[in-house]
Amino acid sequence: MEGGRALKRTRARWRRRATAALVGVVLGLGLGGCFHAQDERPGPPPAPPVETRVEGTGTVVFVELEGGFYGIVADDGARYEPLNLPAEFQQDGLRVRFRARVLKDVASVHMWGRPVELLQIEALEGPRL
């Protein structure tokens, strides 16, 4: 009978050790993933976004989409949707010289040209023929 108790105690001890080892492995693997990112050396900081500017001459046009709006068709054929076109420049056919910043993170319901913020605009001689 003494041998039976000793065998049961030995098995119980091994179960506790095996359970503790298994818990240790699971915790080690789980926590090891949390510290992985800290082991890597940081790279150089990301470069700041490059601001895209455009300038040129073109013609203000009234586009009859989505209720109508004014855009600028540049002489090279590029289309720009100025989100801040002053009222005095909202004339279909008006020739203009402009400088603008392209807005990359802006969506427009018109989907007609590149959304831009006008930095400078001036009227030229007259309507384009």
Backbone as JSON, one array per atom type, in Angstrom:
{
  "sequence": "MEGGRALKRTRARWRRRATAALVGVVLGLGLGGCFHAQDERPGPPPAPPVETRVEGTGTVVFVELEGGFYGIVADDGARYEPLNLPAEFQQDGLRVRFRARVLKDVASVHMWGRPVELLQIEALEGPRL",
  "N": [[0.8, -1.17, 0.0], [1.95, 1.2, 0.73], [3.65, 1.62, -1.45], [1.84, 2.22, -3.45], [0.77, 4.71, -2.67], [3.02, 6.31, -2.81], [3.54, 6.17, -5.54], [1.27, 7.48, -6.54], [1.69, 10.05, -5.45], [4.02, 10.76, -6.79], [3.16, 10.8, -9.48], [1.25, 12.88, -9.28], [2.96, 14.99, -8.62], [4.46, 15.16, -11.02], [2.44, 15.86, -12.82], [1.76, 18.42, -11.86], [4.19, 19.72, -12.32], [4.36, 19.44, -15.1], [2.09, 20.87, -15.87], [2.74, 23.42, -14.88], [5.0, 23.91, -16.44], [3.85, 23.95, -19.0], [2.09, 26.14, -18.75], [4.02, 28.11, -18.35], [5.36, 28.05, -20.84], [3.28, 28.84, -22.59], [2.68, 31.42, -21.58], [5.18, 32.59, -21.96], [5.45, 32.55, -24.78], [3.25, 34.11, -25.48], [3.76, 36.62, -24.2], [6.19, 37.13, -25.32], [5.69, 37.98, -27.93], [4.74, 40.52, -27.46], [6.94, 42.03, -26.85], [8.5, 41.98, -29.06], [8.55, 44.04, -31.02], [10.01, 46.0, -29.73], [12.55, 45.05, -29.79], [13.55, 45.55, -32.28], [15.54, 47.8, -34.14], [14.93, 51.25, -34.43], [14.11, 52.8, -37.53], [15.02, 55.47, -39.8], [13.19, 58.54, -39.34], [9.98, 58.99, -40.96], [9.8, 60.67, -44.11], [8.61, 64.01, -44.48], [5.43, 64.76, -46.02], [5.46, 65.69, -49.44], [4.53, 68.76, -50.66], [2.43, 69.42, -53.3], [2.42, 71.73, -55.81], [0.8, 73.69, -58.28], [0.93, 75.74, -61.18], [-0.08, 78.12, -63.61], [-1.71, 79.08, -66.69], [-5.11, 79.4, -67.65], [-8.57, 78.62, -68.33], [-11.55, 79.62, -66.83], [-14.29, 77.55, -66.28], [-17.77, 76.73, -66.4], [-19.13, 73.92, -65.07], [-21.63, 71.63, -65.67], [-22.42, 69.59, -63.68], [-23.67, 67.67, -60.96], [-25.3, 69.76, -59.87], [-23.86, 71.92, -60.69], [-20.79, 73.74, -60.96], [-17.73, 75.68, -60.72], [-14.74, 75.31, -62.54], [-11.25, 75.08, -63.45], [-9.73, 74.91, -66.53], [-6.66, 74.17, -67.49], [-4.17, 75.5, -69.74], [-2.67, 73.39, -70.68], [-4.45, 71.35, -70.7], [-5.05, 70.1, -68.31], [-7.33, 69.59, -65.61], [-8.71, 71.42, -62.97], [-10.23, 71.66, -59.81], [-11.03, 74.26, -58.09], [-11.44, 74.82, -54.71], [-11.82, 77.14, -53.43], [-12.57, 79.3, -55.09], [-12.82, 82.67, -55.69], [-15.79, 84.74, -55.78], [-15.77, 86.79, -57.72], [-14.31, 85.69, -59.78], [-15.81, 83.71, -60.81], [-16.76, 83.2, -63.57], [-17.81, 82.02, -66.55], [-15.59, 81.14, -69.09], [-13.64, 83.03, -68.48], [-10.32, 84.08, -68.66], [-7.48, 83.16, -66.81], [-4.59, 83.52, -64.66], [-3.02, 81.37, -62.45], [-2.04, 80.05, -59.26], [-1.71, 77.22, -57.29], [-2.33, 74.88, -54.62], [-2.22, 71.44, -54.61], [-4.71, 69.36, -53.33], [-4.44, 66.5, -51.66], [-5.71, 64.79, -49.83], [-8.42, 65.16, -50.05], [-11.72, 64.64, -50.95], [-14.05, 64.92, -53.61], [-17.41, 65.47, -54.58], [-17.89, 65.98, -57.17], [-16.01, 64.81, -58.9], [-14.45, 65.61, -61.09], [-12.1, 67.15, -61.66], [-8.76, 67.76, -60.39], [-8.84, 68.42, -56.96], [-8.06, 71.6, -55.67], [-6.45, 74.18, -53.74], [-6.62, 77.5, -54.16], [-3.89, 79.67, -54.27], [-3.15, 81.97, -55.42], [-4.64, 84.09, -57.8], [-5.37, 85.64, -60.89], [-7.04, 87.73, -63.22], [-6.81, 87.52, -66.78], [-6.41, 88.87, -70.12], [-8.99, 88.42, -71.48], [-11.94, 86.54, -72.53], [-11.3, 83.2, -73.68], [-11.03, 82.14, -77.01]],
  "CA": [[0.0, 0.0, 0.0], [2.89, 2.31, 0.77], [4.15, 1.84, -2.81], [0.76, 2.84, -4.23], [0.69, 6.14, -2.32], [4.22, 6.97, -3.34], [3.36, 6.28, -6.98], [0.27, 8.52, -6.77], [2.33, 11.34, -5.17], [4.98, 11.02, -7.87], [2.37, 11.19, -10.65], [0.68, 14.2, -9.02], [4.06, 15.95, -8.72], [4.79, 15.31, -12.43], [1.34, 16.61, -13.44], [1.91, 19.84, -11.47], [5.36, 20.25, -13.03], [4.03, 19.54, -16.52], [1.14, 21.97, -16.01], [3.5, 24.66, -14.68], [5.85, 24.1, -17.61], [2.98, 24.32, -20.1], [1.67, 27.53, -18.5], [5.2, 28.95, -18.59], [5.6, 28.14, -22.29], [2.21, 29.65, -23.19], [2.9, 32.81, -21.19], [6.41, 33.05, -22.61], [5.17, 32.82, -26.18], [2.31, 35.23, -25.55], [4.42, 37.87, -23.84], [7.32, 37.35, -26.24], [5.19, 38.76, -29.06], [4.54, 41.92, -27.06], [8.22, 42.72, -26.77], [9.23, 41.82, -30.31], [8.74, 45.32, -31.7], [11.01, 46.79, -29.03], [13.87, 44.52, -30.1], [13.99, 46.07, -33.56], [16.09, 49.15, -34.1], [14.07, 52.16, -35.22], [14.71, 53.33, -38.75], [14.94, 56.93, -39.86], [11.8, 59.01, -39.32], [9.45, 59.12, -42.31], [9.94, 61.99, -44.71], [7.34, 64.74, -44.51], [4.81, 64.71, -47.35], [5.84, 66.77, -50.34], [3.36, 69.53, -51.08], [2.42, 69.6, -54.74], [1.83, 73.0, -56.26], [0.68, 73.85, -59.73], [0.69, 77.11, -61.61], [-0.21, 78.24, -65.06], [-2.82, 79.88, -67.18], [-6.21, 78.56, -68.08], [-9.88, 79.22, -68.52], [-12.59, 79.22, -65.86], [-15.43, 76.96, -66.98], [-18.88, 76.27, -65.57], [-19.38, 72.51, -65.35], [-23.0, 71.33, -65.27], [-22.53, 68.3, -63.0], [-23.99, 67.74, -59.53], [-25.81, 71.09, -59.52], [-23.02, 72.93, -61.32], [-19.67, 74.33, -60.21], [-16.71, 76.27, -61.57], [-13.44, 74.69, -62.54], [-10.26, 75.73, -64.32], [-9.07, 74.04, -67.49], [-5.36, 74.78, -67.79], [-3.82, 75.49, -71.16], [-2.12, 72.07, -71.05], [-5.55, 70.4, -70.68], [-5.33, 69.61, -66.95], [-8.54, 70.16, -65.01], [-8.58, 71.68, -61.54], [-11.46, 72.09, -59.13], [-10.65, 75.12, -56.97], [-12.45, 74.8, -53.65], [-11.94, 78.48, -52.86], [-12.59, 80.27, -56.18], [-13.58, 83.86, -55.29], [-17.0, 85.0, -56.58], [-15.49, 87.64, -58.89], [-13.68, 84.87, -60.82], [-16.76, 82.67, -61.22], [-17.29, 83.66, -64.86], [-17.51, 81.03, -67.59], [-14.78, 81.68, -70.18], [-12.65, 83.99, -67.99], [-8.92, 83.62, -68.7], [-6.81, 83.45, -65.53], [-3.29, 82.97, -64.27], [-3.28, 80.88, -61.11], [-1.07, 79.23, -58.52], [-2.57, 76.47, -56.37], [-1.79, 73.71, -53.9], [-3.06, 70.25, -54.86], [-5.21, 68.77, -52.09], [-4.41, 65.05, -51.87], [-6.59, 64.07, -48.9], [-9.76, 65.74, -50.17], [-12.58, 64.0, -51.96], [-15.07, 65.82, -54.13], [-18.55, 64.77, -55.17], [-17.93, 66.28, -58.6], [-15.14, 63.86, -59.6], [-14.2, 66.22, -62.4], [-10.7, 67.54, -61.78], [-8.0, 67.63, -59.14], [-9.19, 69.47, -56.0], [-6.93, 72.48, -55.35], [-6.66, 75.39, -52.96], [-5.96, 78.59, -54.87], [-3.02, 80.53, -53.49], [-3.12, 83.25, -56.13], [-5.35, 84.05, -59.08], [-5.59, 86.97, -61.48], [-7.7, 87.69, -64.53], [-6.0, 87.93, -67.92], [-7.0, 89.79, -71.08], [-10.4, 88.26, -71.81], [-12.35, 85.16, -72.76], [-10.56, 82.4, -74.66], [-11.86, 81.85, -78.17]],
  "C": [[0.85, 1.25, 0.0], [3.38, 2.64, -0.63], [3.11, 2.53, -3.69], [0.64, 4.32, -3.96], [1.87, 6.9, -2.91], [4.1, 7.17, -4.85], [2.36, 7.39, -7.32], [0.87, 9.9, -6.53], [3.3, 11.73, -6.28], [4.25, 11.47, -9.14], [1.78, 12.58, -10.47], [1.75, 15.28, -9.15], [4.4, 16.22, -10.2], [3.7, 16.09, -13.18], [1.46, 18.09, -13.14], [3.08, 20.46, -12.22], [5.05, 20.44, -14.53], [3.07, 20.7, -16.77], [1.86, 23.31, -15.86], [4.38, 24.95, -15.9], [5.02, 24.55, -18.81], [2.5, 25.76, -19.97], [2.83, 28.48, -18.77], [5.49, 29.13, -20.07], [4.55, 29.03, -22.95], [2.4, 31.12, -22.84], [4.14, 33.38, -21.87], [6.18, 33.39, -24.07], [4.24, 34.02, -26.33], [2.97, 36.56, -25.25], [5.6, 38.17, -24.76], [6.9, 38.17, -27.45], [5.01, 40.22, -28.72], [5.85, 42.7, -27.09], [9.01, 42.65, -28.06], [9.53, 43.16, -30.97], [9.81, 46.16, -31.02], [12.42, 46.31, -29.34], [14.42, 45.1, -31.4], [14.51, 47.49, -33.4], [15.2, 50.07, -34.93], [14.83, 52.67, -36.44], [14.63, 54.85, -38.73], [13.47, 57.36, -39.85], [11.29, 59.18, -40.75], [9.59, 60.55, -42.82], [8.6, 62.71, -44.69], [6.75, 64.71, -45.91], [5.22, 65.93, -48.18], [4.56, 67.46, -50.81], [3.47, 69.77, -52.58], [1.72, 70.91, -55.08], [1.79, 73.02, -57.77], [0.48, 75.33, -60.01], [0.62, 77.14, -63.11], [-1.32, 79.18, -65.43], [-3.89, 78.92, -67.66], [-7.49, 79.35, -68.19], [-10.83, 78.69, -67.45], [-13.77, 78.71, -66.67], [-16.52, 76.6, -65.96], [-19.2, 74.85, -66.01], [-20.75, 72.16, -64.8], [-23.14, 69.9, -64.75], [-22.89, 68.57, -61.55], [-24.44, 69.16, -59.11], [-24.98, 72.22, -60.09], [-21.96, 73.49, -60.4], [-18.68, 74.9, -61.22], [-15.4, 75.51, -61.4], [-12.5, 75.49, -63.41], [-9.67, 74.65, -65.23], [-7.78, 74.76, -67.88], [-5.07, 74.67, -69.28], [-3.23, 74.16, -71.61], [-3.19, 70.98, -70.98], [-5.89, 69.84, -69.3], [-6.55, 70.32, -66.39], [-8.36, 70.28, -63.51], [-9.92, 72.16, -61.0], [-11.05, 72.94, -57.94], [-11.78, 75.16, -55.93], [-12.66, 76.18, -53.05], [-11.9, 79.55, -53.96], [-13.43, 81.47, -55.77], [-14.73, 84.14, -56.27], [-16.7, 85.83, -57.82], [-14.81, 86.89, -60.03], [-14.61, 83.77, -61.33], [-17.51, 83.14, -62.47], [-16.85, 82.66, -65.92], [-16.74, 81.7, -68.72], [-13.71, 82.67, -69.75], [-11.26, 83.38, -68.03], [-8.23, 84.06, -67.42], [-5.39, 82.91, -65.5], [-3.48, 82.56, -62.82], [-2.07, 80.13, -60.55], [-1.89, 78.54, -57.44], [-1.8, 75.32, -55.73], [-2.76, 72.56, -54.14], [-3.42, 69.62, -53.52], [-5.33, 67.26, -52.3], [-5.42, 64.3, -51.01], [-8.01, 64.61, -48.92], [-10.51, 65.02, -51.27], [-13.65, 65.0, -52.38], [-16.2, 65.0, -54.74], [-18.59, 64.98, -56.68], [-17.11, 65.3, -59.43], [-14.81, 64.36, -61.01], [-12.73, 66.55, -62.62], [-10.0, 67.33, -60.45], [-8.41, 68.76, -58.19], [-7.94, 70.28, -55.64], [-7.41, 73.62, -54.45], [-5.9, 76.49, -53.69], [-5.14, 79.42, -53.91], [-2.96, 81.92, -54.09], [-3.88, 83.07, -57.43], [-5.51, 85.48, -59.57], [-6.19, 86.79, -62.86], [-6.72, 88.15, -65.6], [-6.85, 88.74, -68.89], [-8.48, 89.62, -71.38], [-10.72, 86.81, -72.07], [-11.51, 84.5, -73.84], [-11.5, 82.06, -75.8], [-11.83, 80.38, -78.53]]
}
